[in-house]
């Protein structure tokens, strides 16, 4: 077990302990409070808020993945190549549009709550997944795609049995980027009343309670690092299993 | 029987294959030789519809392939390429089982066939079945690639520079194995190469291509003795002609009575090897051994006559 693995394990354990029972940590967080402010967030269960935060990120990422991978598959098929520039600019727009602006524009349509946040995260997550899927599907070893055709696979069989499995590590890298961006971006959803960890940070900012800001920020940060690492490990595993480690390095 | 009739392929005005007519007899090896850009690979890829011809037709056993869906046609034709093209995410066994699985064979039959092919290519089934392609050596990957092409017992096998990436020793062995397999199954093989040596060694007929045109299609001896154009002669190599001619026949075909002395040569060796040995050892004749017994001799005089230009 490497030092990195040990640190990650300790961080995960501390996070779980803190979320299930934050009281023992109040001593540490009271160092950052003034005038007898509460040390631990007291306007709802941190565990519930965290789970809700993760759920919003998960829902948005699943939706982005379905749309982005679907689009990338279509534009890499012979009938879809004309749509490549169009879909590229669509995904780019999603990325350039600031999430705060999406929130502001979505509130009049969808009202306050989780809706606008989901829309912002969905749009923001499209581009990394789309670009990576495109790269993965268009940079397959030519001898392998030639062989897949030559043995008599239909277009669908080639996609499902050869192209997607071989592109999977690269697609997963896109999903990983998207998840990490969404984890951080979801916090601003609390400005339009979505129940995310941003709520804790905003509460701290409004009452000048550094302990709250720190709690919200730490939870989001540790979650992002752990999820990033877990997905990276999964990618490496997939690469090794498909004999592509050399290809990725090259 | 593969009949290629007046076939042309052009890409936006550039003619890659130019009105080629070629018929390939069943159960023979036809080697298409040419430099890169000669159109040889394009010609071969039209046989399994990886490339659609601009005009002309190809018939397999009398049936025009234009009427057969490409994926169905390809499942009937073995396809082996340079750099093997194995699926890196599938085990050796799964790779070999590709076409039988596409054809919907039942599991037990596929398993038996995979093991049979591994043994045929001298790979221990228990050891190699579950390995991943990247764990194999280049020669082993190549053999698995050919095994995959032969999995559903196709009547026709297309091979695109299959031995291009192998070192000379492994290549010679792979060529020998291919000849043995061809004799055993009677598969019609169309093989593309830029190597005239390989063509002479493997081909029952040699088709020479240059700039999209078929220059000559004949038996190796005929191509060596009477090249159709100066370009064909150049591919053969003028200084190589007598030796290429000798390499076509075996010692066993030219045995004379006599009792030469010294280290014998096997009757299955090529006349070229015998000639080299005669020159190297400075002897006028070599004893010939067949099945462990001396059956006669082969002489320098006889070989010199055989190496001369056929009249």
Boltz contact constraints between the chains, C-beta under 6 A:
constraints:
  - contact:
      token1: [A, 143]
      token2: [B, 83]
      max_distance: 6.0
  - contact:
      token1: [A, 143]
      token2: [B, 85]
      max_distance: 6.0
  - contact:
      token1: [A, 144]
      token2: [B, 85]
      max_distance: 6.0
  - contact:
      token1: [A, 146]
      token2: [B, 85]
      max_distance: 6.0
  - contact:
      token1: [A, 147]
      token2: [B, 85]
      max_distance: 6.0
  - contact:
      token1: [A, 150]
      token2: [B, 74]
      max_distance: 6.0
  - contact:
      token1: [A, 150]
      token2: [B, 79]
      max_distance: 6.0
  - contact:
      token1: [A, 151]
      token2: [B, 98]
      max_distance: 6.0
  - contact:
      token1: [A, 151]
      token2: [B, 99]
      max_distance: 6.0
  - contact:
      token1: [A, 152]
      token2: [B, 71]
      max_distance: 6.0
  - contact:
      token1: [A, 152]
      token2: [B, 74]
      max_distance: 6.0
  - contact:
      token1: [A, 152]
      token2: [B, 75]
      max_distance: 6.0
  - contact:
      token1: [A, 152]
      token2: [B, 102]
      max_distance: 6.0
  - contact:
      token1: [A, 154]
      token2: [B, 71]
      max_distance: 6.0
  - contact:
      token1: [A, 165]
      token2: [B, 89]
      max_distance: 6.0
  - contact:
      token1: [A, 166]
      token2: [B, 89]
      max_distance: 6.0
  - contact:
      token1: [A, 242]
      token2: [B, 88]
      max_distance: 6.0
  - contact:
      token1: [A, 242]
      token2: [B, 89]
      max_distance: 6.0
  - contact:
      token1: [A, 243]
      token2: [B, 88]
      max_distance: 6.0
  - contact:
      token1: [A, 243]
      token2: [B, 132]
      max_distance: 6.0
  - contact:
      token1: [A, 243]
      token2: [B, 134]
      max_distance: 6.0
